[in-house]
């Protein structure tokens, strides 16, 4: 895949810093940006920690004579807001996502 498919001057394997420059109105664009934000190692750690805490604090009740777990909703770790920044490794698999949200984020080499 060509280097320009990721961003100008960015090669696969480089660490990039992305910044939200404009908040999109369409939910599919917001979800794409959130998916990219969850690739940040810090956000990934927060998601793993919350998953572990949900498992530790799991409540099992009896329902119909069998165990029933009360599942808690996953907290939203990332928020798409003006000026939000995150870092991630550039890989060819996310090139199409980066192109689709290029109007809303600024990509620079970290």
N, C-alpha and C positions, 0 to 999 in steps of 0.2 A: 504494500500500500504506500502511496506517495506521502511524503512528509507533510505536504500542504493540505492533505485531507484532514489532519488533526487541527492544526492552526499554523499560521505563518511562523516559521522558525522553530517549530516544535517537532521533535522526533519521538517515535515510540520509545517508551521507557523513561522519558524526561518527567521531572516533577513540575506540574503546572499549578498556578494559582488562579482561581477563577473568582470574579467579583460580579455580583448582580448589579447591573446598571439601570435596569428598568424592570418593574414588576409586571409580569404578564397577566392578562385578564382570563385567558383560556385555561381551563383546568388541566388539559393534557400537557400543555407547556409547563405549567407549575409542577406537575407530577414528574416530568422529565428532569427538571432542575433539581427537584428533591431527590430523585434517584441518583443523580450525579453528586449531590452534596453528601449522600450517605457513603460514597466511596472515600471520603476523607477518613484517615485512620482514627482521628479523635472521635468522630461521629460513630464509627464502627465500634470503638471501645464502649461508648455510651450505650449503644444498642445491645451489645453482648452483656454488659453489666445489668441492664434492665431485664433482659431475658433470663439471666441467672437469678435475679431477685424474684421474678415472677414464679420461677420454678421452686425456689426456697419457700416462698410464702404461699404456695399452692394449697387451697382448701379443698379437701375431698369430703363430700357428703354422701349419704345414702339416698338414692332415688330409685324407687321401684325395686328395691332389694339388691341393687348393684352400686358400685362406686361411681360417683359423678363429680367431676372436677369443675370448680367455679373458675372459669377462665377470665383473666383480666385483660382489658384492652391494652394494646401497645401504645405507649406514649409517643408523641411526635417529637423526635429529637431535632429535626431540621425544620427551619422556617424560611420561606422565600420572602425576603424583605430587601428593600433598597440598601445596598452597601454590604450585604452579607458576603463573607469571603470564606473560601475553603481551598485546600490543596489536595491534589491527587496525582497519581501516576498516569501519564498519557499512554493509552493502549489503542491499537487499531479498532477494537471492538466498540469503542465509545465514539468513534469519529462521526457517525451519522447522528448521534444524540447531540454532540457538540455543534454540528452544522445546523441542526433544527432549532437550537436555542441561541444561536450566535447573535441575534438581534437584542437579546436580553442580558447576556453576560459578556464580560471582558476576560479574555484568556491571555495570560502572560507566563513566561518561563520563571519558575521560582528559583 
